[in-house]
Amino acid sequence: MAQKKTFVIALVVSTACLVLACLLGMAVSGSLLQTSLRNPLAAPDTLGITAGGELATVVALLGFGQLSPLAPTPIAFVGSLLGAIVVLLPWLRQACSDSSD
């Protein structure tokens, strides 16, 4: 009986820590995105990063047909990275040219 209570307590504490870590990670990533772009309205959905992930997932599902249930997550991640590169590359070029002047 004592082992079950210990397990439940450990599960509750670890779940709370996991949720807190996820929320903190999202807050820090959003803050870094807004700070680096110097735009308080910058968000993944307004920059098109989210749409890149969605597009990659839809193209993969239409192109390959039936995929593993685990496949859409990495496909969406890669699509989001490509979307971020497409959106942030012109900004990076401008930032580098401004700093060299």
Secondary structure by P-SEA (a helix, b strand, c coil): caaaaaaaaaaaaaaaaaaaaaaaaaaaaaaaaaaaaccccccccccaaaaaaaaaaaaaaaaccccccccaaaaaaaaaaaaaaaaaaaaaaaaaaaaac
